């Protein structure tokens, strides 16, 4: 496939993903540590997503909400805030975590469309120190799901984010 035909094949997928990102207003997520995890970070969260765009065309999610730790189900929920930047490149989308600001962004992984415009997967495992990040994103009628894993000497984390539009309230 030529570079031009590759770009033509990716463009519809990019348009569909961008449309889903821009319509997002809610997030639901679960965290499940694997057998090798030393973090023990398990539980469920929900929150709101404020979506903005930047001059470079990237989409920024500012998420805030409540996390319910599984280890203490009767304990009060913990507040959380995250900032994720979705940067559109020629043939993929790069996701970075900007909780401590854009100047301290942590690149998580790059995603590229798979066989259909609805499924995206890590281009390759991303290494951050000794930790390996990878993900899979699936677009759906109510929003999109992003499942990612982090594996390393102390980590064996499995995260499932469900991003939804406001019209889908109550549907996770």
C-alpha positions as CSV (number, residue, x, y, z in Angstrom):
1,X,0.0,0.0,0.0
2,X,1.3,3.4,-0.9
3,X,1.7,6.2,1.7
4,X,-1.2,8.1,0.1
5,X,-3.5,5.1,0.2
6,X,-2.5,4.3,3.8
7,X,-3.5,7.8,4.8
8,X,-6.8,7.5,2.9
9,X,-7.5,4.3,4.8
10,X,-6.7,5.9,8.2
11,X,-8.6,9.2,7.7
12,X,-12.2,7.7,8.3
13,X,-11.0,6.0,11.4
14,X,-9.4,9.3,12.6
15,X,-12.6,11.2,11.9
16,X,-14.7,8.6,13.8
17,X,-12.4,8.7,16.8
18,X,-12.2,12.5,16.9
19,X,-16.0,12.7,16.8
20,X,-16.3,10.2,19.8
21,X,-13.6,12.1,21.8
22,X,-15.3,15.5,21.3
23,X,-18.7,14.1,22.4
24,X,-17.4,12.6,25.6
25,X,-18.8,13.9,28.9
26,X,-18.6,11.0,31.4
27,X,-16.1,8.4,32.4
28,X,-16.5,5.1,34.3
29,X,-13.5,3.0,35.1
30,X,-12.4,-0.1,36.9
31,X,-9.0,-1.1,38.1
32,X,-8.0,-4.6,38.8
33,X,-4.5,-5.5,39.8
34,X,-3.1,-8.8,38.6
35,X,-1.3,-11.5,40.6
36,X,2.1,-9.7,40.3
37,X,0.9,-6.2,41.3
38,X,2.4,-4.6,44.3
39,X,0.2,-1.6,44.1
40,X,-3.1,-3.2,45.1
41,X,-5.0,-0.4,43.3
42,X,-8.4,-2.0,42.8
43,X,-11.8,-0.4,42.6
44,X,-14.2,1.6,40.5
45,X,-14.6,5.2,39.6
46,X,-16.9,7.6,37.8
47,X,-16.7,11.2,36.9
48,X,-17.2,14.0,34.4
49,X,-15.0,14.8,31.4
50,X,-14.5,18.4,30.3
51,X,-13.3,18.3,26.7
52,X,-11.2,21.0,25.1
53,X,-9.2,21.3,21.9
54,X,-5.8,22.8,21.6
55,X,-4.2,24.9,18.8
56,X,-2.4,21.8,17.4
57,X,-5.7,19.9,17.0
58,X,-5.2,17.7,20.0
59,X,-8.2,16.9,22.3
60,X,-7.7,17.3,26.0
61,X,-9.8,15.4,28.6
62,X,-9.9,16.9,32.1
63,X,-11.5,14.2,34.2
64,X,-12.7,14.6,37.8
65,X,-14.8,12.4,40.0
66,X,-14.8,9.8,42.7
67,X,-12.9,6.5,43.1
68,X,-14.3,3.7,45.3
69,X,-11.4,1.5,46.5
70,X,-12.3,-2.2,46.6
71,X,-10.2,-2.8,49.7
72,X,-12.4,-0.5,51.8
73,X,-15.9,-0.6,50.3
74,X,-17.4,1.2,53.3
75,X,-14.8,4.0,53.3
76,X,-15.6,7.3,51.7
77,X,-14.8,7.6,48.0
78,X,-11.6,9.3,47.0
79,X,-11.6,12.3,44.7
80,X,-9.6,12.1,41.5
81,X,-8.5,14.4,38.7
82,X,-6.7,13.4,35.5
83,X,-5.8,15.2,32.3
84,X,-5.2,13.2,29.2
85,X,-4.1,14.6,25.8
86,X,-5.1,12.8,22.6
87,X,-2.6,14.1,19.9
88,X,-3.5,13.2,16.3
89,X,-0.5,12.3,14.1
90,X,-0.5,11.2,10.5
91,X,-1.3,7.5,11.0
92,X,-2.0,7.2,14.7
93,X,-3.1,8.9,17.9
94,X,-0.8,9.4,20.9
95,X,-2.1,9.5,24.4
96,X,-0.3,11.3,27.2
97,X,-1.1,11.9,30.9
98,X,-0.8,15.5,31.9
99,X,-2.0,15.4,35.5
100,X,1.1,17.5,36.5
101,X,0.8,19.8,33.5
102,X,1.6,19.7,29.8
103,X,5.3,20.4,30.5
104,X,5.5,17.2,32.7
105,X,3.4,15.0,30.4
106,X,3.9,11.3,30.6
107,X,3.4,9.5,27.2
108,X,1.3,6.4,27.7
109,X,1.0,4.8,24.2
110,X,0.2,5.3,20.5
111,X,-2.9,3.8,19.0
112,X,-3.5,3.0,15.4
113,X,-6.7,1.7,13.7
114,X,-7.0,-2.0,13.2
115,X,-9.1,-3.8,10.6
116,X,-12.1,-1.5,11.1
117,X,-12.5,2.2,11.9
118,X,-14.0,1.1,15.3
119,X,-11.0,-0.7,16.8
120,X,-7.7,0.8,17.7
121,X,-4.7,-0.9,19.3
122,X,-1.2,0.0,20.6
123,X,1.2,0.4,17.8
124,X,3.8,-1.3,20.1
125,X,4.3,-1.6,23.8
126,X,5.4,1.7,25.3
127,X,8.2,1.5,27.9
128,X,8.2,3.9,30.8
129,X,11.2,3.0,33.0
130,X,10.7,-0.7,33.6
131,X,6.9,-0.5,33.0
132,X,5.3,-1.6,29.7
133,X,2.0,0.0,28.6
134,X,-0.4,-1.2,25.9
135,X,-4.0,-0.6,25.1
136,X,-7.0,-1.4,22.9
137,X,-9.8,1.1,22.1
138,X,-13.2,0.2,20.7
139,X,-15.8,2.7,19.5
140,X,-19.4,2.0,20.1
141,X,-22.8,3.7,19.8
142,X,-22.7,5.2,23.3
143,X,-19.1,6.2,23.4
144,X,-15.9,4.2,23.6
145,X,-14.1,1.7,25.8
146,X,-10.3,1.9,26.4
147,X,-8.7,-1.1,28.1
148,X,-5.1,-0.8,29.0
149,X,-2.5,-2.8,30.9
150,X,0.7,-1.8,32.7
151,X,3.2,-4.5,33.4
152,X,6.5,-4.1,35.2
153,X,8.6,-5.3,38.1
154,X,6.0,-4.0,40.6
155,X,3.0,-3.5,38.3
156,X,0.4,-5.8,36.8
157,X,-2.5,-3.4,36.4
158,X,-5.6,-3.8,34.2
159,X,-7.7,-0.7,33.6
160,X,-11.0,-0.5,31.8
161,X,-12.2,3.0,31.0
162,X,-15.7,3.5,29.6
163,X,-16.2,7.0,28.1
164,X,-19.8,8.0,27.4
165,X,-21.8,10.9,26.0
166,X,-24.3,12.6,28.4
167,X,-27.2,11.2,26.4
168,X,-26.1,7.7,27.6
169,X,-26.4,8.6,31.3
170,X,-27.0,5.5,33.4
171,X,-25.6,3.2,30.7
172,X,-22.1,2.1,31.4
